[in-house]
Amino acid sequence: MTRKTTVRHGPLAAQEGVVLIVVMAFVAVFVVVGLGLFWLVSSQTRATELERTDVKAFNVAEAGIDAGMLALKLHWPEKESDIATVDNELLKTVIRENTPGLWLPRNPSEFIQVSLYDNVDTSAGEPYPTTDVADPNAPRWDYNGDGIMFVDSTANVDNDRHRILIQAERQYWQLSFPVTLALWSGVVDSNGQGLKVSVENPNPAPYLPYAYYDVHDAQGKKIDEGYAVAAAPSQSSFSQVFPESLRAALEAIAREQGTYFTSDTEASKFLGSGQANGKVVYIKANSAVTISGNKQVGTTDDPVVVVIDTPDGSQNTWDFRGTADFYGILVTVGDSVLRGTSGIHGAMYCSGTLSNKGSGSSGEINYNQTCINNINGQYTISVNIVPNTWEEYTLPRNPTTTAGS
């Protein structure tokens, strides 16, 4: 059987050629559109990844700012020996544990770097002048004493580097302990040689002519007056010396510092730990407490305020022995008994009866004006960002750095 082959001629053959060309054109268009969409999606994905790493780097840098602000709030560096720092390694660990998926740079120490330094210009020579321009070589403490320092935070997440720079400003509690008062008590009941009140060397001159004691009643042995000590020319009330506003401020400071106690055992342990210097220790109880120890508490530069807040008539005991002298101000709401052989260097206020059963190493109460002055000006309410000082920088990517988990 013979198959016939039909050969088309004329217009129909021409139409089939046109269809083939049109199909090929459509294929070419679809290929071009597909490639374009592929590159568009790829570019958008990469841009999104870059944006995400930039946001992550910014967030890590911002966490560094928060950590720096907290470090200054907990301990504002007022002198060269009190440098405030941020533990960058600990901060890195905490951030990564709480935020999975943050990739480290090749040098892990670049992940977060937080520096705290003063707002002075070291290039001008000492005494360094104040400046609004950050100088990373500036002292790590409040050199000029203006209550403003720089917090400088740099983060590197997956080779995306971000820096935030701010100025932090310190706000103070306006404490108002009487500068000339060594002792206030409703009643003094002393044994032995009496309750000795003296002036700590150097004496108050030329600042003050006297340190005063304000006692409304005395039983048994009275006040043993030391040099430049005298009875107050006019009597005041305990609420005038220690008003409710001052008590509330001290309680708030203690709560903020984590030094508010309801247990006398825990309070005694903390006072003897060496960590109480420069702090306010507030003990609140519904009955009498005993605070004891045999280690020095506080220093002239870092005095301590201890408030024992108990009901009227509670016979609280302050029992420090050996060379465990106390530097600061001791306030007792209620009655108080002084035992042991250590002395108080600063001042003491007792709303009720103050009984002296000990014999201090250098007098029971030694007025120290430096302690009181330091207490009236050293406690921080908060640390805030100075308005209009927030600066952000996206730093160049390091082409030699590769990221790792």
JOPESUL-V380428 format. One record per residue. N is the residue number from 1. PHI is phi as a letter, one per 40 degrees, with the letter a starting at -180 (none if undefined). PSI is psi in whole degrees, 0 to 359 (none if undefined). OMEGA is omega in radians with two decimals (NA if undefined). Layout:
BEGIN
n:N phi:PHI psi:PSI omega:OMEGA
n:N phi:PHI psi:PSI omega:OMEGA
END
This chain:
BEGIN
n:1 phi:none psi:133 omega:-3.08
n:2 phi:c psi:124 omega:3.13
n:3 phi:c psi:136 omega:3.11
n:4 phi:c psi:135 omega:3.06
n:5 phi:b psi:125 omega:-3.10
n:6 phi:c psi:122 omega:3.09
n:7 phi:b psi:122 omega:-3.10
n:8 phi:c psi:139 omega:3.10
n:9 phi:b psi:157 omega:3.01
n:10 phi:g psi:207 omega:-3.01
n:11 phi:d psi:324 omega:-3.09
n:12 phi:c psi:318 omega:3.10
n:13 phi:c psi:321 omega:3.13
n:14 phi:c psi:321 omega:-3.14
n:15 phi:c psi:320 omega:3.13
n:16 phi:c psi:324 omega:3.10
n:17 phi:c psi:321 omega:3.13
n:18 phi:c psi:318 omega:3.13
n:19 phi:d psi:317 omega:3.14
n:20 phi:c psi:318 omega:3.13
n:21 phi:c psi:318 omega:3.14
n:22 phi:c psi:316 omega:3.12
n:23 phi:c psi:316 omega:3.13
n:24 phi:c psi:322 omega:3.11
n:25 phi:c psi:316 omega:3.12
n:26 phi:c psi:319 omega:3.10
n:27 phi:d psi:316 omega:3.14
n:28 phi:c psi:317 omega:3.12
n:29 phi:c psi:314 omega:3.14
n:30 phi:c psi:322 omega:3.10
n:31 phi:c psi:314 omega:3.14
n:32 phi:c psi:314 omega:3.13
n:33 phi:c psi:318 omega:3.13
n:34 phi:c psi:315 omega:3.11
n:35 phi:c psi:319 omega:3.12
n:36 phi:c psi:315 omega:3.12
n:37 phi:c psi:322 omega:3.12
n:38 phi:c psi:312 omega:-3.14
n:39 phi:c psi:326 omega:3.11
n:40 phi:c psi:313 omega:3.13
n:41 phi:c psi:319 omega:3.14
n:42 phi:c psi:316 omega:3.14
n:43 phi:c psi:319 omega:-3.13
n:44 phi:c psi:321 omega:3.11
n:45 phi:c psi:316 omega:3.13
n:46 phi:c psi:319 omega:3.12
n:47 phi:c psi:321 omega:3.12
n:48 phi:c psi:319 omega:3.11
n:49 phi:c psi:316 omega:3.11
n:50 phi:c psi:319 omega:3.13
n:51 phi:c psi:319 omega:3.13
n:52 phi:c psi:315 omega:3.14
n:53 phi:c psi:326 omega:3.09
n:54 phi:c psi:317 omega:3.11
n:55 phi:c psi:319 omega:3.13
n:56 phi:c psi:317 omega:3.12
n:57 phi:c psi:319 omega:3.09
n:58 phi:c psi:315 omega:-3.11
n:59 phi:c psi:321 omega:3.11
n:60 phi:c psi:317 omega:3.10
n:61 phi:c psi:322 omega:3.12
n:62 phi:c psi:323 omega:3.07
n:63 phi:c psi:325 omega:3.07
n:64 phi:c psi:321 omega:3.08
n:65 phi:c psi:315 omega:3.13
n:66 phi:c psi:319 omega:-3.14
n:67 phi:c psi:320 omega:3.11
n:68 phi:c psi:319 omega:3.12
n:69 phi:c psi:320 omega:3.14
n:70 phi:c psi:319 omega:3.13
n:71 phi:c psi:319 omega:3.12
n:72 phi:c psi:326 omega:3.13
n:73 phi:c psi:320 omega:-3.12
n:74 phi:c psi:326 omega:-3.12
n:75 phi:a psi:94 omega:3.10
n:76 phi:c psi:125 omega:-3.06
n:77 phi:c psi:98 omega:-3.08
n:78 phi:c psi:342 omega:3.14
n:79 phi:a psi:167 omega:-3.00
n:80 phi:d psi:329 omega:-3.13
n:81 phi:c psi:356 omega:-3.11
n:82 phi:b psi:55 omega:-3.11
n:83 phi:c psi:129 omega:3.08
n:84 phi:c psi:133 omega:-3.11
n:85 phi:b psi:164 omega:3.02
n:86 phi:b psi:131 omega:3.10
n:87 phi:c psi:96 omega:-3.05
n:88 phi:c psi:323 omega:3.14
n:89 phi:c psi:316 omega:3.11
n:90 phi:c psi:319 omega:3.13
n:91 phi:c psi:319 omega:3.11
n:92 phi:c psi:316 omega:3.14
n:93 phi:c psi:315 omega:-3.11
n:94 phi:c psi:316 omega:-3.12
n:95 phi:c psi:315 omega:-3.08
n:96 phi:c psi:328 omega:3.10
n:97 phi:c psi:327 omega:-3.09
n:98 phi:c psi:352 omega:3.14
n:99 phi:b psi:83 omega:-3.13
n:100 phi:c psi:151 omega:3.06
n:101 phi:g psi:8 omega:3.09
n:102 phi:c psi:115 omega:-3.07
n:103 phi:c psi:139 omega:3.13
n:104 phi:c psi:151 omega:2.99
n:105 phi:c psi:176 omega:-3.13
n:106 phi:d psi:319 omega:3.06
n:107 phi:c psi:101 omega:-3.03
n:108 phi:d psi:334 omega:-3.12
n:109 phi:c psi:344 omega:3.12
n:110 phi:c psi:353 omega:-3.08
n:111 phi:d psi:313 omega:3.09
n:112 phi:a psi:129 omega:3.10
n:113 phi:b psi:118 omega:-3.13
n:114 phi:b psi:126 omega:3.11
n:115 phi:b psi:143 omega:3.08
n:116 phi:b psi:125 omega:3.14
n:117 phi:a psi:162 omega:-3.01
n:118 phi:c psi:164 omega:-3.12
n:119 phi:c psi:62 omega:3.11
n:120 phi:b psi:161 omega:-3.10
n:121 phi:b psi:110 omega:-3.10
n:122 phi:c psi:343 omega:-3.11
n:123 phi:c psi:342 omega:-3.10
n:124 phi:c psi:354 omega:-3.11
n:125 phi:g psi:161 omega:-3.12
n:126 phi:c psi:148 omega:-0.11
n:127 phi:c psi:130 omega:-3.04
n:128 phi:c psi:131 omega:3.11
n:129 phi:c psi:153 omega:3.08
n:130 phi:c psi:144 omega:-3.13
n:131 phi:a psi:158 omega:3.04
n:132 phi:c psi:358 omega:-3.13
n:133 phi:c psi:128 omega:-3.09
n:134 phi:c psi:132 omega:3.06
n:135 phi:b psi:98 omega:-3.08
n:136 phi:d psi:346 omega:3.11
n:137 phi:c psi:1 omega:-3.11
n:138 phi:c psi:159 omega:3.11
n:139 phi:d psi:149 omega:-3.11
n:140 phi:c psi:21 omega:3.09
n:141 phi:a psi:172 omega:-3.06
n:142 phi:c psi:76 omega:-3.02
n:143 phi:d psi:316 omega:-3.08
n:144 phi:c psi:358 omega:3.04
n:145 phi:g psi:23 omega:-3.11
n:146 phi:c psi:4 omega:3.10
n:147 phi:g psi:23 omega:3.12
n:148 phi:b psi:133 omega:3.08
n:149 phi:a psi:159 omega:3.07
n:150 phi:c psi:141 omega:2.92
n:151 phi:b psi:119 omega:-3.01
n:152 phi:b psi:115 omega:-3.06
n:153 phi:b psi:126 omega:3.09
n:154 phi:b psi:133 omega:-3.13
n:155 phi:b psi:149 omega:3.07
n:156 phi:b psi:107 omega:3.12
n:157 phi:b psi:117 omega:3.14
n:158 phi:f psi:43 omega:3.11
n:159 phi:g psi:19 omega:3.04
n:160 phi:b psi:115 omega:-2.97
n:161 phi:b psi:135 omega:-3.11
n:162 phi:b psi:142 omega:3.14
n:163 phi:b psi:136 omega:3.04
n:164 phi:b psi:135 omega:-3.10
n:165 phi:b psi:128 omega:3.11
n:166 phi:b psi:164 omega:2.95
n:167 phi:b psi:132 omega:-3.14
n:168 phi:b psi:137 omega:-3.10
n:169 phi:b psi:134 omega:-3.12
n:170 phi:c psi:138 omega:3.02
n:171 phi:b psi:139 omega:-2.99
n:172 phi:b psi:152 omega:2.83
n:173 phi:c psi:131 omega:3.12
n:174 phi:c psi:77 omega:3.10
n:175 phi:c psi:152 omega:-3.01
n:176 phi:a psi:56 omega:3.04
n:177 phi:c psi:141 omega:-3.14
n:178 phi:d psi:127 omega:-3.03
n:179 phi:c psi:332 omega:-3.06
n:180 phi:b psi:358 omega:-2.99
n:181 phi:c psi:120 omega:3.10
n:182 phi:c psi:327 omega:-3.06
n:183 phi:a psi:136 omega:2.91
n:184 phi:b psi:133 omega:3.08
n:185 phi:a psi:145 omega:3.08
n:186 phi:c psi:315 omega:-3.13
n:187 phi:b psi:141 omega:3.02
n:188 phi:b psi:128 omega:3.13
n:189 phi:b psi:100 omega:-3.03
n:190 phi:b psi:152 omega:3.03
n:191 phi:b psi:180 omega:3.07
n:192 phi:g psi:233 omega:-3.06
n:193 phi:c psi:359 omega:-3.07
n:194 phi:g psi:173 omega:3.13
n:195 phi:c psi:111 omega:-3.10
n:196 phi:c psi:129 omega:3.06
n:197 phi:b psi:122 omega:-3.10
n:198 phi:b psi:175 omega:3.13
n:199 phi:b psi:130 omega:3.13
n:200 phi:c psi:137 omega:3.02
n:201 phi:c psi:137 omega:0.00
n:202 phi:c psi:150 omega:-3.09
n:203 phi:c psi:168 omega:-3.03
n:204 phi:c psi:334 omega:-3.10
n:205 phi:d psi:143 omega:0.11
n:206 phi:c psi:9 omega:-3.05
n:207 phi:c psi:314 omega:-3.07
n:208 phi:b psi:142 omega:3.10
n:209 phi:c psi:328 omega:-3.06
n:210 phi:a psi:160 omega:2.84
n:211 phi:b psi:138 omega:-3.00
n:212 phi:b psi:156 omega:2.94
n:213 phi:b psi:143 omega:-3.09
n:214 phi:b psi:98 omega:-3.12
n:215 phi:b psi:130 omega:-3.05
n:216 phi:c psi:340 omega:3.13
n:217 phi:a psi:150 omega:3.13
n:218 phi:b psi:137 omega:3.11
n:219 phi:b psi:147 omega:-3.13
n:220 phi:g psi:223 omega:3.09
n:221 phi:c psi:139 omega:-3.09
n:222 phi:c psi:203 omega:-3.14
n:223 phi:c psi:132 omega:3.02
n:224 phi:c psi:102 omega:-3.02
n:225 phi:c psi:127 omega:3.02
n:226 phi:c psi:189 omega:-3.12
n:227 phi:c psi:137 omega:3.07
n:228 phi:g psi:30 omega:3.09
n:229 phi:b psi:136 omega:-3.14
n:230 phi:a psi:159 omega:3.06
n:231 phi:c psi:146 omega:3.13
n:232 phi:c psi:137 omega:-3.12
n:233 phi:c psi:333 omega:3.07
n:234 phi:a psi:144 omega:-3.06
n:235 phi:c psi:148 omega:3.11
n:236 phi:b psi:172 omega:3.07
n:237 phi:c psi:160 omega:3.12
n:238 phi:c psi:324 omega:-3.14
n:239 phi:c psi:337 omega:3.06
n:240 phi:c psi:321 omega:-3.13
n:241 phi:c psi:321 omega:-3.09
n:242 phi:b psi:75 omega:-3.08
n:243 phi:c psi:163 omega:-3.13
n:244 phi:d psi:325 omega:3.14
n:245 phi:c psi:322 omega:3.11
n:246 phi:c psi:318 omega:3.10
n:247 phi:d psi:315 omega:-3.13
n:248 phi:c psi:322 omega:3.12
n:249 phi:c psi:318 omega:3.13
n:250 phi:c psi:320 omega:3.09
n:251 phi:c psi:318 omega:-3.14
n:252 phi:c psi:320 omega:3.12
n:253 phi:c psi:314 omega:-3.12
n:254 phi:c psi:318 omega:3.10
n:255 phi:c psi:319 omega:3.14
n:256 phi:c psi:322 omega:-3.10
n:257 phi:c psi:351 omega:-3.08
n:258 phi:g psi:28 omega:-3.11
n:259 phi:b psi:32 omega:3.07
n:260 phi:b psi:124 omega:-3.04
n:261 phi:b psi:148 omega:2.98
n:262 phi:b psi:2 omega:3.14
n:263 phi:b psi:124 omega:3.12
n:264 phi:c psi:331 omega:3.10
n:265 phi:c psi:313 omega:3.13
n:266 phi:c psi:322 omega:3.11
n:267 phi:c psi:316 omega:3.12
n:268 phi:c psi:318 omega:3.13
n:269 phi:c psi:318 omega:-3.14
n:270 phi:c psi:318 omega:-3.14
n:271 phi:c psi:329 omega:3.14
n:272 phi:c psi:0 omega:-3.06
n:273 phi:c psi:347 omega:-3.07
n:274 phi:g psi:0 omega:-3.12
n:275 phi:c psi:0 omega:-3.04
n:276 phi:c psi:347 omega:-3.08
n:277 phi:d psi:130 omega:3.13
n:278 phi:g psi:9 omega:-3.07
n:279 phi:b psi:167 omega:2.95
n:280 phi:b psi:122 omega:3.13
n:281 phi:b psi:118 omega:-3.07
n:282 phi:b psi:122 omega:3.13
n:283 phi:b psi:117 omega:3.14
n:284 phi:b psi:125 omega:-3.13
n:285 phi:a psi:159 omega:3.13
n:286 phi:c psi:1 omega:3.10
n:287 phi:a psi:177 omega:-3.07
n:288 phi:c psi:147 omega:3.13
n:289 phi:b psi:159 omega:3.06
n:290 phi:b psi:121 omega:3.10
n:291 phi:b psi:121 omega:-3.04
n:292 phi:b psi:164 omega:3.10
n:293 phi:i psi:176 omega:3.10
n:294 phi:a psi:26 omega:3.09
n:295 phi:b psi:147 omega:-3.14
n:296 phi:c psi:140 omega:3.13
n:297 phi:b psi:122 omega:3.11
n:298 phi:g psi:170 omega:3.04
n:299 phi:b psi:174 omega:3.11
n:300 phi:c psi:319 omega:-3.13
n:301 phi:c psi:329 omega:-3.13
n:302 phi:b psi:70 omega:-3.13
n:303 phi:c psi:163 omega:-3.09
n:304 phi:b psi:142 omega:2.98
n:305 phi:b psi:124 omega:3.08
n:306 phi:b psi:124 omega:3.08
n:307 phi:b psi:121 omega:3.05
n:308 phi:b psi:109 omega:-3.02
n:309 phi:b psi:101 omega:-3.12
n:310 phi:b psi:167 omega:3.13
n:311 phi:c psi:154 omega:3.08
n:312 phi:d psi:138 omega:3.13
n:313 phi:g psi:349 omega:3.10
n:314 phi:c psi:126 omega:-3.10
n:315 phi:c psi:89 omega:-3.14
n:316 phi:c psi:150 omega:-3.09
n:317 phi:b psi:130 omega:3.03
n:318 phi:b psi:107 omega:-2.96
n:319 phi:b psi:89 omega:3.11
n:320 phi:b psi:134 omega:-2.99
n:321 phi:b psi:173 omega:3.11
n:322 phi:g psi:228 omega:3.14
n:323 phi:b psi:27 omega:-3.05
n:324 phi:c psi:58 omega:3.14
n:325 phi:c psi:154 omega:-3.10
n:326 phi:b psi:128 omega:3.12
n:327 phi:b psi:112 omega:-3.14
n:328 phi:i psi:211 omega:3.14
n:329 phi:b psi:128 omega:3.10
n:330 phi:b psi:123 omega:3.14
n:331 phi:b psi:128 omega:3.09
n:332 phi:b psi:118 omega:2.99
n:333 phi:c psi:103 omega:-2.97
n:334 phi:h psi:192 omega:3.10
n:335 phi:c psi:161 omega:-3.11
n:336 phi:a psi:141 omega:3.08
n:337 phi:b psi:127 omega:3.07
n:338 phi:c psi:121 omega:3.08
n:339 phi:b psi:180 omega:3.06
n:340 phi:g psi:190 omega:-3.05
n:341 phi:b psi:10 omega:-3.14
n:342 phi:c psi:163 omega:3.14
n:343 phi:b psi:162 omega:3.06
n:344 phi:b psi:125 omega:-3.12
n:345 phi:b psi:104 omega:-3.08
n:346 phi:i psi:261 omega:3.14
n:347 phi:a psi:163 omega:3.11
n:348 phi:a psi:138 omega:3.06
n:349 phi:b psi:131 omega:3.13
n:350 phi:b psi:122 omega:-3.05
n:351 phi:c psi:336 omega:-3.09
n:352 phi:b psi:232 omega:-3.11
n:353 phi:c psi:131 omega:3.09
n:354 phi:b psi:114 omega:3.14
n:355 phi:b psi:132 omega:-3.13
n:356 phi:b psi:115 omega:-3.12
n:357 phi:b psi:6 omega:-3.07
n:358 phi:b psi:189 omega:3.11
n:359 phi:a psi:98 omega:-3.03
n:360 phi:c psi:157 omega:-3.11
n:361 phi:c psi:328 omega:3.12
n:362 phi:a psi:45 omega:-3.10
n:363 phi:g psi:146 omega:-3.07
n:364 phi:c psi:314 omega:-3.11
n:365 phi:b psi:115 omega:-3.13
n:366 phi:b psi:106 omega:-3.13
n:367 phi:c psi:130 omega:-3.14
n:368 phi:b psi:104 omega:-3.07
n:369 phi:c psi:325 omega:-3.12
n:370 phi:c psi:319 omega:3.10
n:371 phi:d psi:314 omega:-3.09
n:372 phi:c psi:317 omega:3.11
n:373 phi:c psi:318 omega:3.14
n:374 phi:c psi:323 omega:3.12
n:375 phi:c psi:319 omega:-3.09
n:376 phi:c psi:348 omega:-3.09
n:377 phi:b psi:10 omega:-2.93
n:378 phi:b psi:352 omega:-3.00
n:379 phi:c psi:133 omega:-3.05
n:380 phi:c psi:129 omega:3.01
n:381 phi:c psi:305 omega:-3.10
n:382 phi:a psi:171 omega:3.05
n:383 phi:b psi:121 omega:-3.07
n:384 phi:b psi:159 omega:3.06
n:385 phi:c psi:129 omega:3.07
n:386 phi:c psi:129 omega:-3.09
n:387 phi:d psi:141 omega:3.06
n:388 phi:g psi:26 omega:3.09
n:389 phi:b psi:2 omega:3.14
n:390 phi:c psi:121 omega:3.11
n:391 phi:b psi:137 omega:3.13
n:392 phi:b psi:141 omega:3.13
n:393 phi:b psi:132 omega:2.96
n:394 phi:c psi:112 omega:-3.03
n:395 phi:c psi:153 omega:3.13
n:396 phi:d psi:141 omega:3.09
n:397 phi:c psi:143 omega:-3.13
n:398 phi:c psi:111 omega:-3.05
n:399 phi:c psi:341 omega:-3.12
n:400 phi:c psi:358 omega:-3.09
n:401 phi:b psi:130 omega:3.07
n:402 phi:b psi:149 omega:-3.06
n:403 phi:c psi:159 omega:3.08
n:404 phi:a psi:161 omega:-3.10
n:405 phi:c psi:none omega:NA
END
